[in-house]
Amino acid sequence: MPNPPLAVLATTADVLARPDADERLLAPYERERAGRFRRAADRDDYLAAHLLVRFCAAAQLGVDPADLAFGQRCPGCGSDAHGRPLLTDRPGTWLSLSHTNGIIAAAAAPVPIGVDVEHLGPRTTDPASLGHVLTPAEAALVRAHPEPTRAFLRQWVRKEALIKLGRATLDSLPGLDLSALPLDPPATHRHEDLYYLELTTPEAVFTAAATLPITLG
């Protein structure tokens, strides 16, 4: 039996401080892309996320990160210059990653998996944006929540995770109704055929979704 899905939430600083956080693990195209970031913080987030997804995959598979052949592929155009992360030599393993303002998330699983994280820094929720992302039922729940911005981000990261899982697209988000899911969820729960691993920290809102229960690394 394959190991269960594994998801990890971390800070950029913690990942880059690991003794095995070696940029030489990255593919040449990743190092080249990292060099194009103008802001050092953005570069660090990118590097940390692409290292963390390797560490996550290595832990899930029980191998050394250096033995993984990492790539990306766009499900829309088929390009390997951008798109979802993958292991080119292990088609039975699915990966996902996300990063936001010094916080990163990654996941690896024997089934499709999606992960997303959003920073909880100072921000407001534009009421006009609700209809572009949420169903009317979801928008009503967000407006009624004592912390509407955090409630909105909870639904947003869920929908982003489902996009990365392959269950949604940006165009389908306004019709994707997740109002049955709690806005203040337990850490793990199930809805329809998907298992959710969800956390809210003082800094971020995080969701991972897959068809198997997910372990937090």
C-alpha positions in Angstrom: 0.0 0.0 0.0 1.3 3.5 -0.8 1.9 5.9 2.0 -1.0 8.3 2.7 -1.2 11.9 1.3 1.2 14.2 3.1 0.8 18.0 3.4 3.2 20.5 5.1 2.7 24.1 6.2 5.8 26.1 7.0 7.5 29.4 6.9 9.9 30.4 4.1 12.5 31.2 6.8 12.2 27.7 8.4 12.6 25.9 5.1 15.6 27.9 3.9 17.2 27.4 7.3 17.2 23.6 6.9 20.7 22.2 6.4 19.4 20.2 3.3 17.8 23.3 1.7 20.3 23.2 -1.2 19.3 25.2 -4.4 21.2 22.5 -6.4 18.2 20.3 -5.8 16.2 22.6 -8.1 16.1 22.1 -11.9 18.0 24.7 -14.0 14.7 26.3 -15.2 13.7 26.8 -11.6 17.0 28.4 -10.6 16.7 30.6 -13.7 13.1 31.6 -12.8 14.1 32.3 -9.3 16.8 34.7 -10.5 14.2 36.8 -12.3 12.4 37.9 -9.2 13.1 41.5 -8.4 12.2 41.3 -4.7 14.4 39.1 -2.5 11.3 38.0 -0.5 9.5 36.8 -3.6 12.6 34.8 -4.7 12.9 33.2 -1.2 9.2 32.2 -1.2 9.6 30.6 -4.6 12.8 28.8 -3.7 11.4 27.6 -0.4 8.1 26.3 -1.9 10.0 24.4 -4.6 12.3 22.9 -2.1 9.5 22.0 0.4 7.5 20.2 -2.3 10.6 18.0 -2.9 11.0 17.3 0.8 7.3 16.5 1.1 7.5 14.1 -1.9 10.6 12.5 -0.6 9.0 11.9 2.8 5.8 10.6 1.3 7.7 8.2 -1.0 10.5 7.3 1.5 13.3 8.4 -0.9 16.1 11.0 -1.0 15.0 14.4 -2.4 18.0 14.3 -4.7 16.6 11.2 -6.4 13.4 13.0 -7.5 13.0 14.2 -11.1 10.9 17.3 -10.8 9.0 19.1 -13.6 5.8 21.1 -14.4 3.1 20.7 -16.9 0.1 23.0 -17.8 -3.1 20.9 -18.1 -4.5 23.5 -20.4 -1.8 24.0 -23.1 0.4 21.0 -22.3 3.5 23.2 -21.8 6.2 22.0 -19.5 7.4 25.6 -18.9 4.7 26.3 -16.3 1.7 24.7 -14.6 1.3 22.0 -12.0 4.4 20.5 -10.3 5.0 16.8 -11.0 7.6 14.0 -10.8 8.5 13.2 -14.4 9.7 9.7 -13.5 6.8 8.8 -11.0 3.5 9.4 -12.7 1.6 7.8 -9.8 2.6 10.6 -7.4 0.8 13.9 -7.4 2.2 17.2 -6.1 0.9 20.6 -5.1 2.4 23.8 -3.7 1.5 27.3 -2.7 3.3 30.3 -1.2 2.3 33.7 0.2 4.3 36.4 2.0 6.7 34.2 3.8 4.4 31.2 4.3 4.5 28.1 2.1 2.6 24.9 1.7 3.3 21.7 -0.2 1.7 18.3 -0.6 2.5 14.9 -2.1 0.1 12.0 -2.6 -0.7 8.7 -4.4 -3.9 10.4 -5.7 -4.5 13.9 -7.0 -4.2 16.5 -4.3 -4.5 20.3 -4.0 -3.1 22.7 -1.5 -3.4 26.4 -1.0 -2.4 29.0 1.7 -3.2 32.7 2.0 -1.6 35.2 4.3 -3.8 36.8 7.0 -2.1 40.2 7.0 -4.0 43.5 7.1 -6.6 43.5 4.3 -10.3 44.0 3.6 -12.8 42.0 1.7 -14.1 43.9 -1.3 -17.9 43.2 -1.3 -17.8 43.4 -5.1 -15.3 40.5 -5.2 -17.7 38.1 -3.4 -19.9 37.6 -6.5 -16.9 36.8 -8.7 -15.7 34.0 -6.4 -18.5 32.9 -4.2 -22.1 31.6 -4.7 -24.9 33.7 -3.1 -25.1 31.2 -0.2 -21.4 31.4 0.4 -21.4 35.2 0.2 -24.3 35.4 2.8 -22.3 33.2 5.2 -19.2 35.3 4.8 -21.1 38.6 5.4 -22.7 37.1 8.5 -19.4 35.8 10.0 -17.8 37.9 12.8 -14.5 37.9 10.8 -15.7 38.2 7.2 -12.2 38.6 5.7 -11.0 35.4 7.3 -14.2 33.7 6.3 -13.8 34.8 2.7 -10.2 33.5 2.7 -11.3 30.2 4.1 -13.6 29.7 1.1 -11.0 31.1 -1.3 -8.2 28.7 -0.3 -10.7 25.8 -0.6 -11.5 26.8 -4.1 -7.9 27.3 -5.0 -7.1 23.9 -3.6 -9.9 22.4 -5.8 -8.5 24.1 -8.8 -5.1 22.5 -8.1 -6.8 19.2 -7.5 -8.4 19.5 -11.0 -12.0 19.8 -9.7 -12.5 23.4 -10.6 -11.3 26.3 -12.8 -11.2 30.0 -12.2 -14.2 30.4 -14.4 -16.2 27.9 -12.5 -15.6 29.3 -9.0 -18.8 31.5 -8.8 -20.9 28.3 -9.4 -18.9 26.0 -7.1 -20.9 26.0 -3.9 -19.1 25.0 -0.7 -21.6 26.6 1.7 -22.1 23.2 3.4 -18.6 23.3 4.7 -18.0 25.0 8.1 -16.2 28.4 8.0 -14.5 27.5 11.3 -13.7 23.9 10.5 -12.0 21.2 12.5 -8.5 20.3 11.4 -9.7 17.3 9.3 -13.2 16.6 7.9 -14.9 15.2 4.9 -17.3 16.6 2.3 -18.7 14.4 -0.4 -15.8 12.3 -1.7 -13.0 14.6 -0.5 -11.0 14.7 2.7 -10.0 18.2 3.9 -7.1 19.1 6.1 -7.6 22.8 7.1 -5.8 25.1 9.5 -6.1 28.7 10.5 -3.0 30.1 12.2 -2.5 33.7 13.4 -0.7 34.3 10.0 -2.5 32.2 7.5 -5.4 30.1 6.2 -4.5 26.7 4.8 -6.4 24.0 3.0 -5.4 20.6 1.5 -7.9 18.4 -0.3 -7.7 14.8 -1.7 -9.8 11.7 -2.0 -7.8 10.0 0.8 -7.2 11.2 4.4 -4.3 13.6 4.6 -1.5 13.6 7.1 0.0 16.9 8.3 3.8 16.7 8.2 
